[in-house]
Amino acid sequence: MASTSTHIDVPHTPEQVWQLIGGFGSLTDWLPSIPGSTLSEGGRVRTLTNAEGETIVERLTAFDEGARTYTYTILQAPFPVTDYLSTLTVHPLPDTGTARIEWSGTFTPTDVTEEEAVTLFHSIYTEGLAALERTMREQA
């Protein structure tokens, strides 16, 4: 099983960050590469449309409002992996008014090398967090 993780520190409180990203259906609010998101099954399944028009279906497997974290798995996607499990967490930092957002995932590569799969998801997470930082800066 392969894994990757990345984080970004932003000059916003954890509460401000979680307000934007804490909803399982909120990707379209901060991630331009996901222009479409529909929730089903009581908000536990999201069907996403990426910029290329491809469909990604994900299931929420854990959610903790107090800890500002959620975990999800991919049910269907155009990615060369299986057994995908990812967590998005907002951590408070000692500097008041600053938060660390961490995005991590584990997965089993299929038809690609482990390095290629790790590079793919590390890029998705890094670009996603950069987009989140831009969105928060624009909303400030």
Beta strands, then each sheet from edge to edge (+ up, - down):
strand 1: 2-10
strand 2: 36-40
strand 3: 45-49
strand 4: 55-64
strand 5: 69-76
strand 6: 81-92
strand 7: 99-109
sheet 1: 1+ 7- 6+ 5- 4+ 3- 2+
end
